[in-house]
Amino acid sequence: MRLADRLDHIEPFYVMECAKAADEISRGPLCDAARGGRRMIYLNIGEPDFSAPTLVQQAAQVCIESGRTQYTQATGLPTLRRKLSDWYGQRFGLAIAPERIVITAGASAALQLACLALFQRGDQVLMPDPSYPCNRHFVAAADAEAVLLQADAASRFQLTAAQVEQAWTERTRGIVLASPSNPTGTSIDPAEMRALVEAVRSRGGISIVDEIYLGLSYDPRYGQSALACGEDIVSVNSFSKYFGMTGWRLGWLVLPSELVAPVEKLAQNLFICASTVAQHAALACFESESIAEYERRRAAFKARRDLVVPLLNELDLKVPVEPDGAFYCWIDCSAHSPDSWDFAHRLMREAQVALTPGRDFGRADPERWLRLSFASSEADLREALARLKALLKS
């Protein structure tokens, strides 16, 4: 069977390969309680342990029971777009017209739509190394080329305007950023974000910013939307992380006005619309009771970060930059192993703790890095770190 050439540029998703290895170990004698084994503690997947709040679940049930399950407009329910517009005003002090908001089938669909609308064969798109692998694969799926620029602790593992200016060529079409970032949990300083956007804008390019973790910011300095930099920004967002609706597959785009119609045309053909039930349920996300619950959860994630980072550093699993958002720690494991892939598998076998090696997230020294997700319960985090301490100090 002949396959499309673009598949040559799509790498395996190693996060899932490690998850399969962890699951296999969890079914074996090391995790068999009858033989004295311990359960696997999964700190490898970025999924909150909180589900959708009660009001959201109830709204979904009402939607189904009342038969409101027909297609919506490709751009989404007008009421949901208005709710998001209001949320931007209340949370970030931004006036975002509802007409600029397009509801999508998750952030993945949002990124796909943006990349297909903006990039084509021969284009190059600048991205930081490390970064979330699927973001560069969406660029490749549009037949463009993701160009990874190495970022380090000095720049909070984010691109700088100076890097963009130096790397820009006649083939460069724009940048794809994430703030806060997966895998590092770090955000771009607002002053640097403005400089980045201006460097791209002055060269006729486009700035796409993945802001799916923006609601989970722990420092007011960084918890600001890139949309403050102008109406030519494309912002990708999701109901999965802050709003706790991972499996509902619901996200949105904020677009420049002139990009709404082209994206709508693509959405009509590729997706028809996002889940109607999920959209009606998401309306309840903005009730005061739901927002209060989300803020309690954000405080819980911050407390988990404050628990985990010092303990990791004590174990020589250094976190060079404290995460200011999301629920990830980017860990330098070089004091214990020259290869994070082998080290991660050792931790699964000997401590029954699953972390994610750096192989997925870039090409700049990935053997040095591990990603830990502190989206799990505090009890699981304490137990996992106790196991790591016992193993690494032995």
C-alpha positions in Angstrom: 0.0 0.0 0.0 1.4 3.4 -1.0 1.3 5.9 1.9 1.4 9.7 1.7 4.9 11.2 1.9 3.8 13.5 4.8 3.8 10.5 7.1 7.6 10.4 6.8 7.7 13.6 8.8 5.4 12.4 11.6 7.4 10.7 14.3 6.0 8.1 16.8 4.4 9.5 19.9 6.8 8.1 22.5 4.7 9.3 25.4 2.2 6.6 24.4 5.0 4.0 23.9 6.1 4.6 27.5 2.5 4.5 28.7 2.2 1.0 27.1 5.3 -0.1 28.8 4.0 1.1 32.1 0.7 -0.7 31.6 2.5 -3.9 30.7 4.6 -3.7 33.9 1.5 -2.9 35.9 -0.1 -6.2 34.8 3.0 -8.2 35.8 4.4 -9.7 39.0 6.0 -6.4 40.1 2.6 -4.9 40.6 0.8 -8.0 41.7 -0.4 -7.2 45.2 -0.8 -11.0 46.0 2.9 -11.3 45.5 3.8 -8.2 47.5 4.0 -6.0 44.4 3.1 -2.3 44.3 0.7 -0.5 42.0 2.1 1.7 39.2 1.9 5.4 39.9 1.4 7.3 36.7 3.1 10.7 36.5 3.6 10.5 32.8 0.3 11.7 31.3 -0.9 15.3 31.4 -4.5 14.6 32.4 -6.0 16.3 35.6 -7.3 13.9 38.2 -10.3 16.3 38.5 -13.3 15.6 36.2 -15.8 18.1 34.9 -17.7 19.8 37.8 -21.2 18.8 38.7 -22.9 21.7 36.9 -21.2 20.7 33.6 -22.2 17.1 34.0 -25.8 18.1 34.7 -25.9 20.4 31.7 -24.8 17.5 29.5 -27.5 15.3 30.9 -30.2 17.9 30.3 -28.9 18.4 26.8 -29.3 14.7 26.0 -32.6 14.3 27.7 -34.1 17.3 25.9 -32.9 16.1 22.5 -30.6 19.1 21.8 -28.1 17.0 19.9 -28.3 18.3 16.4 -25.4 19.9 14.5 -24.4 23.4 15.5 -22.9 26.0 13.3 -19.3 25.1 12.3 -18.1 28.0 14.4 -20.0 26.8 17.4 -22.9 27.8 19.6 -23.3 31.6 19.5 -24.0 31.5 23.3 -20.8 29.6 24.0 -18.8 32.1 21.9 -20.3 35.0 23.9 -19.5 33.2 27.2 -15.9 33.0 26.1 -15.9 36.6 25.0 -17.1 37.6 28.5 -14.6 35.3 30.2 -11.7 37.0 28.3 -13.0 40.4 29.6 -13.4 39.3 33.2 -10.3 37.2 33.5 -7.8 39.1 31.3 -9.3 42.5 30.7 -9.5 41.8 27.0 -12.2 42.8 24.6 -12.5 39.8 22.3 -15.4 39.9 19.9 -17.5 36.7 19.9 -17.3 36.7 16.1 -13.5 36.1 16.3 -14.0 32.9 18.4 -14.4 29.5 16.7 -15.4 26.5 18.7 -13.4 23.4 17.7 -13.2 19.6 18.4 -10.5 20.1 21.0 -7.2 22.1 20.8 -5.9 19.5 18.3 -8.6 20.4 15.8 -7.9 24.1 16.5 -4.2 23.7 15.6 -5.0 21.6 12.6 -7.4 24.2 11.3 -5.0 27.0 11.9 -2.1 25.2 10.2 -4.1 24.2 7.2 -5.4 27.7 6.7 -2.0 29.4 7.0 0.8 27.0 6.0 1.7 25.2 2.8 4.5 23.2 1.2 7.7 25.1 1.3 6.9 27.1 4.4 8.9 26.9 7.5 7.6 27.5 11.0 9.8 28.3 14.0 9.2 26.5 17.3 11.1 26.1 20.5 13.0 22.9 21.4 11.6 21.5 23.7 8.0 21.7 22.8 4.9 19.5 22.6 5.5 17.1 19.7 2.0 17.2 18.2 2.3 20.9 17.6 5.1 20.4 15.1 3.3 17.4 13.6 0.3 19.6 12.8 2.7 21.8 10.9 4.1 18.8 9.0 0.5 17.6 8.3 0.0 20.9 6.4 3.1 19.9 4.3 5.2 22.7 6.0 8.4 22.3 7.9 8.8 22.9 11.7 12.2 24.4 12.5 13.1 23.7 16.1 15.3 26.3 17.8 17.1 25.2 21.0 15.8 27.0 24.1 17.4 26.7 27.5 16.8 27.6 31.1 18.1 31.2 30.6 15.1 31.8 28.3 12.7 29.7 30.4 12.9 27.1 27.6 11.0 29.5 25.3 11.9 31.2 22.1 13.3 34.7 22.2 12.8 37.5 19.7 16.5 37.5 19.0 16.4 33.9 18.0 13.5 34.5 15.7 15.2 37.4 14.0 18.3 35.4 13.5 16.6 32.3 12.2 14.1 34.0 9.9 14.5 33.3 6.2 12.5 34.0 3.0 10.8 30.6 3.6 9.7 31.4 7.2 5.9 31.9 7.6 5.6 32.3 11.3 6.0 30.9 14.8 4.1 28.4 17.0 4.6 29.0 20.7 3.0 27.6 23.9 2.7 29.6 27.0 2.5 27.9 29.5 4.4 25.1 27.8 4.1 21.4 27.7 6.6 19.9 28.7 8.3 22.6 30.8 5.4 24.4 32.6 7.1 27.7 31.8 5.6 30.8 30.2 6.9 33.6 28.1 7.4 36.9 29.9 4.9 39.5 28.5 7.6 41.8 27.4 9.3 39.0 25.5 6.0 38.0 24.0 5.4 41.5 22.6 9.0 41.5 21.2 8.4 38.1 19.6 5.1 39.1 18.0 6.6 42.4 16.7 9.6 40.5 15.2 7.1 38.2 13.4 4.7 41.0 12.4 7.4 43.2 11.0 8.4 40.3 8.7 4.9 39.7 7.5 4.5 36.5 9.4 1.9 35.0 11.7 2.1 34.2 15.5 0.2 31.1 16.8 0.2 30.8 20.5 -1.0 27.6 22.3 -2.7 28.8 25.5 -4.4 25.7 26.6 -2.8 25.9 30.1 -3.2 29.6 30.5 -6.0 29.2 33.1 -3.6 27.2 35.2 -1.1 30.0 35.8 0.3 30.5 39.2 2.2 33.8 38.8 0.3 37.0 37.8 3.3 38.1 35.9 3.0 35.3 33.4 -0.7 34.6 33.5 -1.6 36.9 30.6 -2.9 36.1 27.2 -0.8 36.8 24.1 -4.0 38.3 22.6 -3.1 41.5 24.4 -0.4 41.9 21.7 -2.9 42.6 19.0 -5.7 41.3 16.9 -3.4 39.5 14.4 -2.6 36.8 17.0 -4.0 33.3 16.6 -4.7 31.8 20.1 -5.4 28.1 20.6 -7.2 27.1 23.7 -9.1 24.2 25.2 -11.7 23.1 27.8 -9.5 20.2 28.7 -7.1 21.5 31.3 -8.4 24.4 33.4 -12.0 23.4 32.7 -11.4 19.7 33.4 -13.1 18.4 30.2 -10.4 16.3 28.7 -12.4 13.5 27.0 -15.1 15.9 25.9 -12.9 17.1 23.1 -13.8 20.7 23.0 -11.5 23.7 22.3 -11.5 27.0 20.5 -9.6 29.5 18.4 -9.4 33.2 18.7 -8.6 34.5 15.2 -7.9 37.7 13.3 -11.3 38.7 11.8 -10.1 38.0 8.2 -9.2 34.4 9.1 -12.6 33.4 10.5 -14.3 32.7 7.2 -11.4 30.6 5.8 -11.2 28.6 9.0 -15.0 28.2 9.1 -14.9 26.8 5.5 -12.3 24.2 6.6 -14.2 23.3 9.7 -17.4 22.8 7.8 -15.7 20.2 5.6 -13.4 18.5 8.1 -15.4 18.4 11.3 -19.0 19.8 10.5 -19.0 21.0 14.1 -17.7 20.2 17.6 -19.7 17.9 19.8 -23.1 19.5 20.5 -23.4 17.9 23.9 -20.0 19.1 24.9 -20.8 22.6 23.8 -24.0 22.8 25.8 -22.3 21.3 28.8 -19.5 23.9 28.5 -21.9 26.7 29.0 -22.0 25.7 32.7 -18.2 26.2 33.0 -18.8 29.9 33.4 -21.3 29.7 36.2 -19.9 31.3 39.4 -20.1 27.9 41.2 -18.0 26.3 38.5 -15.4 29.1 38.4 -15.0 28.9 42.1 -14.3 25.1 41.8 -11.8 25.7 39.0 -10.0 28.2 41.2 -9.8 25.7 44.1 -8.3 23.2 41.7 -5.8 25.7 40.4 -4.7 26.3 44.0 -4.4 22.6 44.5 -2.2 22.2 41.5 0.0 25.1 42.7 0.3 23.3 46.1 1.4 20.1 44.3 4.0 22.1 42.4 5.3 23.5 45.6 5.5 20.0 47.1 7.2 18.3 44.2 9.8 20.8 42.9 11.9 21.0 46.2 11.8 17.2 46.7 13.0 16.6 43.1 15.8 19.0 43.6 16.9 17.2 46.8 17.1 14.0 44.8 19.4 15.6 42.2 16.5 15.4 39.7 17.0 19.1 39.1 14.2 21.4 37.9 16.2 24.3 36.4 13.1 26.6 36.0 10.2 26.4 38.4 7.0 25.9 36.4 4.7 28.9 36.6 1.8 27.2 35.0 0.3 23.9 33.7 1.2 20.8 35.8 4.6 19.7 34.5 8.2 19.7 35.8 11.0 19.5 33.3 13.7 17.5 35.0 17.4 17.2 34.4 18.2 13.5 35.2 21.8 13.6 34.0 23.2 13.2 37.6 21.7 9.7 37.6 21.7 8.5 34.0 23.1 9.5 30.6 19.9 8.3 28.9 16.4 9.4 30.1 14.7 6.8 28.1 16.6 3.9 29.8 16.2 5.8 33.2 12.5 6.1 32.8 12.1 2.4 32.1 14.3 1.6 35.1 12.0 3.8 37.3 9.0 1.9 36.0 10.6 -1.5 36.7 12.3 -0.7 40.1 10.1 2.0 41.6 6.8 1.4 39.7 6.7 5.1 38.9 6.0 6.2 35.3 7.6 9.4 34.0 8.0 10.6 30.4 11.5 10.7 28.8 12.5 13.7 26.8 12.7 11.9 23.4 9.2 13.2 22.4 9.8 16.9 23.0 12.8 17.9 20.8 16.2 17.0 19.4 18.4 19.1 21.7 19.9 16.7 24.2 16.6 14.8 24.9 18.6 12.1 26.8 19.0 14.6 29.6 15.4 15.3 30.3 12.3 13.8 31.9 8.8 15.2 32.2 6.8 14.7 35.4 3.1 15.5 35.5 1.9 16.6 38.9 -1.7 16.3 37.8 -2.1 13.3 40.1 -3.3 13.4 43.7 -1.0 14.7 46.5 -1.0 11.2 48.0 0.3 9.7 44.8 2.9 12.4 44.4 4.2 11.8 48.0 4.3 8.1 47.5 6.0 8.3 44.1 8.7 10.7 45.5 9.3 8.4 48.5 9.8 5.5 46.1 12.2 7.5 44.0 14.2 8.6 47.1 14.5 5.0 48.3 15.7 3.8 44.9 18.1 6.7 44.2 19.6 6.9 47.6 20.2 3.1 47.8 
